[in-house]
């Protein structure tokens, strides 16, 4: 069986990422990109779906496991009855190829190490042809299947045993054994051996220099920095696309069907990531994402999608992979995502809010970026009355979701501000009229006077945690009586015994799936932000501390958390959770700086600091 989700570490080369368990097994790796088919897929099945184990023989204990400072270089300190060893694992950054390096160093005594290598291309279905070849540096193990090839170099290469390769070696104090596994196209020459000392130094330098640009607030410095690093690790270096997570089909509920492929670039998630990056000094990353966006959505606005492949490709058909038994037996295992064809009316709003932040930060529009935003506004105008599937990608009937209508309001608001405040061209009177009309509609149809709350969709009596975003985009003040009534209803209906929030009531059947899911971490971070902005700092800090404690020892968060079994759930690590952590920390730090009686008003700014202006 795969390890608990919280037992995994992520290493990334900014093109793809590997998950390594505490047991020393690489159970998930897609090459050469996040959204490529897996080479190691044991996470969703068994070792026969591919893995690379490297760990001490027999009884061994992990003394400690951590990243080397603000990097994604993983170090695991093992102890056995006979000695101790340090395993360092990383994916070199900046060398233009897909490799993973594993270095074993003896600390004391002697440690007997074992490795098991099972390469399975195309999601565990293709057994490669493997051979040992001479190499200028000794020997190499080559695996080939169709267009894909992997080459393993190092001392003590494993040997074939049935359909896997097994090897053993002993490392003593002061000794070192290096291994490198590199992907390449099978019709190309085998890449030369990496100078591992140089790669380790340059990769360390890259991550440390990137982290040095971070401008974290004084509270929660470590979690904020690690969260921003995760967002960077999930950003494709070449294209600028930001994936929601490096995994597919990790279940939201054990044994359930809510298993989705998150290895793609959601416009919503990426826009929110842009805001988090921009708020902490990473304008270059935000600009690269804008350029990715422009390429991805270019063309007829009617062809707009809510997600794209890493390179901006549009074809992401959802299919089931029957060869996998699923994580913890949770099937189906899916690749692709059927939500790609949904209309989600909030997405343009998320994008326009993020691009407004970029403008306000001093990044000028170019000949392409503003015309494209105008085209997005035309798209919204044409679909003004259409129902949609909402932020949570409901697979039931479309509705007029209140959150979606508010995000449409935000889109027209930011477009009008671009004309009024930045001198850009556009039908500002039309946009303002549509904005004001939406506001009146939302207040009349999206707010239930009897229940004193905004509702999930027009005519509903249910609430939705996404309503916590209404003041975040400036639709109304954090302390508006209608917002406070909505928060009270969310606390009553969606807060679990653990204090965490569900996204919505799945028993209503609105999503077209079997009911039941775990609390969604981003929603609880939004509640922290709401508490911080409305004079509830004690509750905000208590909830924030609880949420941060759900990170694993490496500071990584999943999509959801199962408080009954105290385990992570959903895809991992999840960009949405980490960007929401950054927002919540920013809100807490802002609240700590404000005078006690500072007014709380509507704001279009990402940070609540504008409340006092």
matplotlib code that plots the C-alpha trace (Angstrom):
import matplotlib.pyplot as plt

x = [0.0, 1.0, 2.1, -0.3, -0.4, 1.3, 4.3, 5.3, 7.8, 7.8, 11.0, 10.6, 12.7, 10.1, 8.9, 7.6, 7.7, 8.3, 6.6, 9.0, 7.6, 9.1, 9.9, 12.3, 10.1, 9.5, 5.9, 4.8, 6.7, 5.5, 8.1, 9.0, 6.1, 3.6, 0.9, 2.9, 2.0, 3.6, 6.8, 6.4, 2.7, 2.7, 0.9, -2.3, -1.7, 1.1, 4.9, 4.1, 2.8, 6.4, 8.5, 12.1, 12.8, 16.0, 16.2, 18.2, 17.8, 15.8, 14.8, 15.5, 14.2, 13.9, 15.6, 14.7, 13.5, 13.7, 14.4, 17.9, 16.8, 14.4, 14.9, 13.3, 16.4, 15.2, 17.4, 16.5, 18.6, 18.3, 19.5, 19.9, 21.4, 24.7, 25.0, 23.5, 23.3, 22.0, 20.1, 19.9, 17.4, 16.6, 15.8, 18.4, 17.0, 18.1, 20.0, 17.2, 16.6, 14.5, 16.6, 16.4, 19.5, 19.8, 23.0, 23.7, 26.4, 27.6, 27.5, 28.6, 29.1, 27.9, 24.4, 23.2, 21.1, 18.6, 17.1, 14.3, 13.7, 10.5, 10.0, 6.5, 5.8, 2.4, 0.6, 2.0, 1.0, 4.2, 7.1, 10.2, 13.1, 16.0, 19.7, 23.1, 25.4, 29.0, 29.4, 32.4, 32.0, 31.4, 28.0, 24.5, 21.1, 18.9, 15.1, 13.4, 9.7, 8.5, 9.4, 10.6, 13.9, 15.4, 19.0, 20.3, 23.9, 25.9, 27.8, 26.2, 23.6, 20.6, 20.3, 17.3, 15.1, 11.9, 10.4, 12.2, 15.8, 17.2, 20.5, 22.3, 25.3, 26.9, 28.0, 30.4, 31.2, 32.6, 31.6, 29.3, 27.2, 25.5, 22.8, 21.1, 18.0, 17.5, 14.6, 15.2, 13.6, 14.6, 15.7, 18.1, 21.6, 21.8, 22.5, 25.9, 26.4, 25.6, 28.3, 26.3, 28.3, 27.8, 24.1, 23.5, 25.3, 23.5, 20.1, 20.7, 21.7, 18.6, 16.1, 18.0, 18.2, 14.5, 13.5, 15.7, 13.3, 10.4, 8.9, 7.0, 5.1, 6.4, 3.9, 4.0, 7.2, 8.1, 4.7, 4.4, 7.8, 7.3, 3.9, 5.4, 8.1, 5.4, 3.7, 7.0, 7.7, 4.3, 5.1, 6.4, 9.6, 9.4, 5.8, 4.8, 1.8, 0.9, -0.6, -3.1, -1.2, 1.3, -1.0, -4.2, -7.0, -5.9, -9.4, -11.2, -12.9, -11.3, -13.1, -15.2, -15.5, -14.3, -11.0, -9.8, -6.8, -5.2, -2.1, -3.4, -3.5, -6.8, -7.2, -8.8, -6.0, -3.3, -4.9, -5.0, -1.4, -0.4, -1.9, 0.0, 3.2, 2.7, 2.0, 5.4, 7.7, 7.5, 6.3, 8.4, 6.6, 3.3, 4.2, 5.3, 1.9, 0.1, 2.1, 1.1, -2.5, -2.4, -1.1, -3.5, -6.7, -5.8, -8.4, -12.2, -13.4, -16.2, -13.5, -12.5, -11.8, -11.4, -8.2, -5.5, -2.5, 0.9, 1.8, -1.7, -3.1, -6.9, -7.6, -7.9, -10.5, -11.3, -10.9, -10.6, -7.4, -8.7, -5.2, -4.9, -6.5, -6.6, -5.1, -6.4, -8.7, -10.4, -11.5, -11.9, -8.5, -8.9, -6.7, -7.9, -10.7, -14.3, -14.7, -12.6, -15.8, -17.9, -18.9, -17.7, -18.8, -16.4, -13.2, -13.1, -13.6, -10.7, -8.5, -9.5, -8.9, -5.4, -4.5, -5.8, -3.3, -0.6, -1.6, -1.7, 1.8, 3.0, 3.2, 2.0, -0.4, 0.9, -0.6, -1.9, -2.8, -5.4, -7.2, -7.5, -9.0, -11.5, -12.3, -12.9, -15.3, -17.2, -17.4, -19.0, -21.4, -22.7, -23.1, -24.4, -27.6, -26.2, -26.2, -22.9, -21.3, -19.6, -16.3, -16.5, -17.2, -20.6, -21.5, -25.2, -27.5, -26.1, -27.3, -27.0, -24.4, -24.1, -20.3, -20.1, -22.4, -20.2, -17.1, -18.8, -19.5, -15.7, -14.7, -16.8, -15.6, -11.9, -12.4, -14.1, -11.3, -8.7, -10.3, -11.0, -7.7, -5.3, -6.5, -7.1, -9.8, -13.1, -16.9, -16.6, -20.3, -21.5, -19.2, -20.3, -24.0, -23.5, -21.6, -24.2, -27.0, -25.3, -24.9, -28.6, -29.5, -27.2, -28.5, -32.0, -31.7, -28.6, -29.4, -32.2, -33.7, -35.5, -32.2, -30.1, -27.5, -26.3, -27.1, -25.2, -27.3, -30.4, -33.5, -31.4, -31.5, -28.0, -24.8, -21.4, -17.9, -17.1, -19.3, -16.4, -14.7, -17.4, -15.5, -12.2, -13.0, -14.7, -18.3, -19.1, -17.4, -16.1, -18.2, -21.3, -24.3, -25.3, -21.7, -21.7, -25.0, -23.6, -20.5, -22.8, -24.8, -21.6, -20.4, -23.7, -24.1, -20.6, -18.3, -17.5, -16.8, -13.1, -13.7, -12.9, -15.2, -16.8, -17.1, -20.9, -23.5, -23.0, -26.2, -28.2, -27.3, -26.3, -23.0, -24.5, -22.3, -22.7, -22.7, -19.7, -16.3, -13.7, -13.2, -11.5, -8.5, -8.7, -12.2, -11.0, -8.1, -10.7, -12.5, -9.3, -9.1, -12.7, -12.1, -9.0, -10.8, -13.7, -12.2, -11.9, -8.1, -8.1, -10.3, -8.4, -5.0, -6.4, -7.8, -4.7, -2.5, -4.7, -4.5, -0.8, -0.4, -2.0, 1.1, 3.4, 6.9, 8.0, 5.4, 3.2, -0.6, -3.1, -6.4, -8.5, -8.1, -9.8, -10.1, -11.7, -8.7, -6.2, -4.9, -4.6, -7.0, -7.2, -4.4, -1.0, 0.6, -2.3, -1.6, -5.1, -4.4, -1.0, -2.1, -5.0, -2.5, -0.5, -3.7, -4.7, -1.2, -1.3, -4.7, -3.5, -0.4, -2.5, -5.0, -2.2, -0.9, -4.3, -5.6, -8.4, -11.1, -10.0, -13.0, -13.5, -14.7, -15.0, -11.8, -10.6, -7.1, -5.8, -4.6, -7.1, -4.8, -6.9, -9.7, -8.2, -7.9]
y = [0.0, 3.6, 5.6, 8.2, 11.3, 13.3, 11.0, 12.3, 14.9, 16.8, 17.5, 19.6, 20.8, 23.4, 21.1, 18.1, 16.8, 13.5, 12.3, 10.5, 8.6, 8.4, 4.7, 6.0, 5.1, 7.4, 6.5, 9.2, 10.8, 12.0, 12.7, 15.1, 17.3, 17.5, 16.4, 13.6, 10.0, 8.5, 6.5, 5.7, 5.2, 3.1, 5.9, 4.9, 1.2, -1.2, -1.3, -3.0, 0.3, 1.7, 3.0, 3.5, 2.4, 3.4, 2.6, 0.7, -3.0, -4.5, -2.4, 1.2, 4.5, 7.9, 10.2, 13.3, 14.4, 18.0, 20.2, 21.8, 25.3, 27.1, 24.5, 21.3, 19.3, 16.5, 15.1, 12.0, 10.9, 7.1, 5.1, 1.3, -1.0, -0.9, 2.8, 5.9, 7.4, 10.6, 10.3, 13.5, 13.7, 16.4, 17.3, 19.6, 23.0, 24.8, 22.1, 21.7, 18.0, 15.8, 14.0, 12.9, 12.5, 10.3, 10.5, 8.2, 9.3, 7.3, 9.1, 6.4, 2.7, 0.9, 0.8, -1.8, -0.1, -1.7, -0.3, -1.6, -0.1, -0.8, 1.4, 1.4, 3.9, 5.2, 5.0, 1.6, -0.2, -0.4, -2.6, -1.2, -3.1, -2.7, -3.4, -2.7, -0.7, 0.4, 4.0, 6.3, 6.4, 2.7, 1.1, 2.4, 0.9, 1.9, 1.5, 2.1, 2.0, 3.8, 7.5, 7.3, 6.3, 6.4, 6.0, 5.1, 5.8, 5.3, 2.7, -0.6, -0.6, -2.9, -6.2, -7.8, -10.0, -11.0, -7.8, -5.4, -4.4, -5.0, -3.9, -3.8, -1.9, -0.9, 2.6, 3.3, 6.5, 9.1, 7.1, 8.3, 6.6, 8.7, 7.8, 9.7, 8.7, 10.8, 10.8, 11.5, 10.8, 7.3, 8.4, 11.0, 10.3, 9.3, 12.6, 13.0, 12.2, 15.2, 16.5, 15.9, 18.3, 21.1, 20.3, 20.2, 23.5, 25.2, 23.9, 25.0, 28.4, 28.7, 28.0, 30.1, 33.1, 32.7, 32.6, 35.6, 37.7, 36.7, 39.5, 37.6, 39.3, 39.0, 36.3, 32.8, 33.5, 29.9, 28.7, 31.6, 31.2, 27.4, 28.0, 30.5, 28.0, 25.3, 27.7, 28.2, 24.5, 24.0, 26.6, 25.3, 27.2, 27.3, 28.1, 29.9, 27.6, 26.9, 23.4, 23.0, 20.0, 17.4, 14.5, 12.9, 11.0, 11.3, 10.9, 13.7, 10.9, 7.5, 4.9, 7.6, 8.7, 12.3, 11.6, 14.2, 15.1, 18.3, 18.3, 21.2, 25.0, 26.4, 30.0, 30.6, 28.9, 30.5, 34.0, 33.6, 32.4, 35.4, 37.6, 35.7, 36.0, 39.7, 40.5, 39.1, 40.7, 38.3, 40.5, 38.6, 35.4, 37.2, 38.7, 35.3, 33.9, 36.8, 35.9, 32.2, 33.3, 35.5, 32.6, 30.1, 32.0, 33.7, 33.2, 33.4, 34.4, 31.9, 29.1, 30.2, 27.3, 27.2, 25.1, 24.3, 21.9, 23.2, 24.4, 26.0, 23.0, 22.7, 19.0, 17.4, 14.7, 12.8, 9.1, 6.3, 4.2, 0.7, -0.6, 1.3, 0.0, 3.6, 5.2, 3.3, 1.5, 4.7, 4.4, 5.5, 6.8, 9.6, 11.5, 14.5, 16.5, 16.7, 20.1, 21.6, 22.0, 23.6, 27.2, 28.7, 32.3, 33.3, 32.6, 35.8, 37.8, 36.0, 36.7, 40.4, 40.9, 39.4, 41.5, 44.6, 43.9, 43.6, 47.0, 48.6, 47.3, 49.3, 46.6, 48.2, 46.6, 45.9, 45.7, 42.2, 42.1, 44.8, 43.9, 40.4, 41.5, 43.6, 40.4, 38.6, 41.3, 40.9, 37.2, 38.0, 40.4, 37.7, 35.2, 37.7, 35.7, 32.2, 29.8, 28.1, 25.2, 27.4, 27.6, 23.9, 22.6, 21.1, 18.2, 18.7, 21.2, 24.7, 27.5, 31.2, 30.8, 33.9, 33.7, 33.5, 36.5, 38.5, 37.5, 38.8, 42.0, 42.1, 41.7, 44.7, 46.7, 46.1, 46.7, 50.0, 51.0, 50.2, 52.9, 55.4, 55.0, 53.9, 55.6, 52.5, 52.4, 50.7, 51.1, 52.2, 53.4, 50.0, 48.2, 50.4, 49.9, 46.1, 46.2, 48.2, 46.0, 42.9, 44.4, 45.2, 41.7, 40.0, 41.9, 41.2, 37.5, 36.2, 37.4, 35.7, 38.2, 35.5, 33.6, 36.8, 35.3, 35.2, 31.8, 29.4, 30.1, 32.1, 30.5, 28.2, 28.1, 26.6, 28.5, 28.0, 28.7, 30.6, 33.4, 34.3, 35.8, 38.5, 41.1, 39.9, 41.3, 44.4, 43.6, 44.7, 45.3, 42.5, 43.8, 44.5, 43.2, 40.9, 39.5, 38.9, 37.1, 35.0, 34.1, 33.1, 30.8, 29.3, 28.6, 27.0, 24.9, 24.1, 24.1, 20.5, 19.4, 19.9, 23.6, 23.2, 24.2, 22.1, 23.8, 23.3, 20.7, 17.8, 16.1, 18.7, 16.8, 20.0, 18.6, 15.5, 13.1, 10.9, 13.0, 13.2, 14.9, 16.2, 19.8, 21.9, 23.7, 26.8, 27.6, 27.5, 29.9, 32.2, 32.1, 33.2, 36.2, 37.1, 36.8, 38.9, 41.7, 41.9, 42.2, 38.5, 38.1, 35.4, 33.1, 33.9, 33.0, 29.9, 28.6, 29.6, 27.7, 24.7, 24.8, 25.3, 22.3, 20.2, 20.7, 17.7, 18.0, 19.5, 22.3, 20.8, 20.8, 18.7, 19.8, 18.6, 17.2, 14.3, 15.3, 12.0, 9.9, 12.8, 12.3, 14.4, 13.9, 15.1, 16.0, 16.9, 19.3, 21.6, 25.1, 26.4, 25.5, 27.1, 30.4, 30.6, 30.2, 33.1, 35.2, 34.3, 35.2, 38.5, 39.3, 38.5, 40.6, 43.5, 43.3, 43.3, 46.6, 48.4, 50.5, 48.9, 51.1, 51.0, 51.0, 47.8, 48.7, 47.0, 46.7, 45.5, 44.9, 41.5, 42.6, 44.0, 46.9, 49.1, 48.9, 51.8, 54.1]
z = [0.0, -0.6, 2.5, 4.2, 2.1, 4.9, 4.7, 1.3, 0.3, -2.9, -5.0, -8.1, -11.1, -12.1, -14.9, -12.9, -9.4, -7.6, -4.3, -2.0, 1.0, 4.5, 3.6, 0.9, -2.1, -5.1, -5.6, -8.1, -10.9, -14.3, -16.9, -18.4, -17.3, -14.5, -16.9, -18.6, -18.0, -14.9, -14.8, -11.1, -10.2, -7.1, -5.3, -7.1, -7.1, -6.2, -6.8, -10.1, -11.4, -10.9, -8.1, -6.9, -3.4, -1.6, 2.1, 4.7, 4.9, 7.8, 10.8, 10.4, 11.8, 10.3, 12.8, 10.9, 7.5, 6.3, 3.3, 3.2, 4.2, 1.8, -1.0, -2.3, -1.6, 0.7, 3.4, 5.4, 8.4, 8.8, 11.8, 12.1, 14.7, 12.9, 11.9, 10.5, 7.0, 5.3, 2.0, 0.0, -2.9, -5.4, -9.0, -10.5, -11.5, -14.6, -16.5, -19.1, -18.5, -16.2, -13.6, -10.0, -7.9, -4.8, -2.7, 0.3, 2.8, 5.8, 9.1, 11.5, 11.6, 8.5, 6.9, 4.4, 1.8, -0.6, -3.8, -5.9, -9.3, -11.3, -14.3, -15.8, -18.5, -19.5, -16.2, -15.2, -18.4, -20.4, -19.2, -20.8, -22.4, -20.1, -20.6, -19.1, -21.2, -20.9, -19.9, -19.9, -16.1, -15.6, -16.4, -17.0, -16.9, -19.8, -19.9, -23.3, -24.4, -27.4, -27.3, -23.7, -22.1, -18.7, -17.8, -14.3, -13.5, -10.3, -8.3, -7.5, -10.1, -9.4, -11.3, -12.9, -10.6, -12.3, -13.6, -11.3, -10.6, -7.1, -5.6, -2.3, -1.1, 2.2, 3.1, 5.9, 7.8, 5.4, 2.3, -0.4, -3.1, -5.9, -8.3, -11.0, -13.0, -16.2, -18.7, -22.4, -25.8, -26.8, -30.3, -28.8, -27.5, -23.9, -21.9, -20.3, -16.6, -14.3, -12.1, -9.0, -6.7, -9.1, -9.6, -5.9, -5.4, -8.3, -7.2, -3.6, -4.9, -7.1, -4.3, -1.8, -4.1, -5.0, -1.3, -0.5, -2.6, -0.3, 1.8, 4.5, 7.2, 10.8, 11.8, 10.3, 8.4, 7.9, 6.7, 4.3, 2.9, 2.4, 0.8, -1.7, -2.4, -3.1, -5.5, -7.3, -7.4, -9.1, -11.7, -15.0, -15.6, -19.4, -19.9, -16.7, -16.3, -12.6, -11.9, -9.1, -7.7, -9.1, -8.5, -9.8, -8.1, -4.5, -3.0, -1.2, 0.8, 1.3, -0.8, -2.6, -6.2, -5.8, -7.4, -9.9, -11.9, -10.7, -12.9, -15.0, -14.9, -13.6, -14.5, -11.1, -9.0, -11.1, -10.8, -7.0, -7.0, -9.0, -6.2, -3.5, -5.4, -6.2, -2.6, -1.5, -4.0, -7.0, -9.8, -12.4, -11.7, -11.9, -15.2, -16.6, -15.6, -17.4, -20.5, -20.1, -19.7, -22.9, -24.9, -23.5, -23.9, -27.2, -29.9, -29.9, -26.4, -26.9, -26.7, -23.2, -20.9, -17.1, -17.3, -19.7, -20.0, -18.7, -22.2, -22.8, -24.8, -24.6, -25.1, -21.6, -22.1, -18.9, -18.9, -16.3, -15.9, -14.9, -14.3, -11.0, -7.9, -6.5, -3.5, -0.5, -2.9, -4.0, -7.6, -10.3, -11.1, -13.6, -16.0, -17.8, -16.3, -17.5, -15.9, -18.8, -20.8, -18.0, -17.9, -14.6, -14.5, -11.7, -13.7, -15.7, -12.5, -10.8, -13.8, -14.0, -10.2, -10.5, -13.6, -11.8, -9.0, -11.6, -13.1, -9.6, -9.0, -11.9, -14.6, -17.8, -20.2, -23.7, -27.2, -26.5, -22.8, -22.6, -25.9, -24.6, -21.4, -23.4, -25.3, -22.0, -20.9, -24.2, -23.4, -20.0, -21.6, -24.0, -21.1, -18.5, -17.9, -18.3, -15.3, -14.5, -12.6, -10.0, -8.3, -7.1, -10.6, -9.8, -11.9, -11.3, -13.0, -13.7, -11.4, -10.8, -8.1, -5.9, -5.7, -9.5, -9.9, -7.5, -9.4, -12.6, -10.7, -9.8, -13.5, -14.6, -11.6, -12.4, -16.1, -15.4, -13.0, -15.7, -17.8, -15.0, -13.1, -15.7, -18.9, -20.9, -23.6, -23.2, -22.9, -19.3, -19.0, -20.2, -17.8, -14.9, -15.7, -15.9, -12.7, -10.9, -12.3, -11.0, -7.6, -7.3, -8.6, -6.2, -3.2, -4.2, -5.3, -3.6, -0.1, 1.9, 4.3, 6.3, 7.0, 7.1, 4.8, 1.2, -0.3, -2.4, -5.5, -6.3, -4.6, -2.4, 1.4, 1.6, 2.1, 0.6, 2.0, -1.3, 0.0, 2.3, -0.8, -1.2, 0.9, -0.4, -3.8, -2.5, -3.0, 0.5, 3.8, 5.9, 8.8, 6.7, 8.6, 5.7, 5.6, 9.4, 9.0, 6.3, 8.4, 11.2, 8.9, 7.5, 11.0, 11.8, 8.7, 7.4, 10.4, 11.6, 15.1, 14.4, 13.7, 10.0, 7.2, 4.5, 1.1, 0.9, 2.0, -0.3, 0.9, -1.1, -4.3, -6.0, -7.2, -8.8, -6.8, -3.8, -0.6, 1.7, 1.7, 4.2, 5.2, 2.5, 3.9, 1.8, 3.1, 6.7, 5.8, 4.3, 7.7, 9.4, 7.1, 7.9, 11.6, 11.4, 9.5, 11.9, 15.3, 16.2, 16.4, 19.0, 17.0, 13.9, 15.4, 17.1, 13.8, 11.9, 14.3, 13.9, 10.2, 10.0, 12.3, 9.7, 7.5, 7.5, 8.9, 5.6, 5.6, 2.9, 2.8, 1.0, -0.5, 2.4, 5.9, 7.6, 11.2, 12.3, 11.2, 11.5, 7.9, 4.8, 1.9, -1.7, -4.1, -2.7, -2.3, -3.2, -4.5, -3.4, 0.3, 0.2, -1.4, 1.0, 3.9, 2.5, 2.4, 5.9, 7.3, 5.5, 7.0, 10.5, 10.1, 8.7, 11.6, 14.1, 12.7, 12.5, 15.4, 17.4, 15.9, 12.3, 9.9, 7.9, 4.4, 1.0, -0.9, -4.2, -2.8, -2.0, 1.4, 3.9, 4.5, 2.3, 4.9, 6.8, 3.9]

ax = plt.figure().add_subplot(projection="3d")
ax.plot(x, y, z, "-o")
ax.set_aspect("equal")
plt.show()
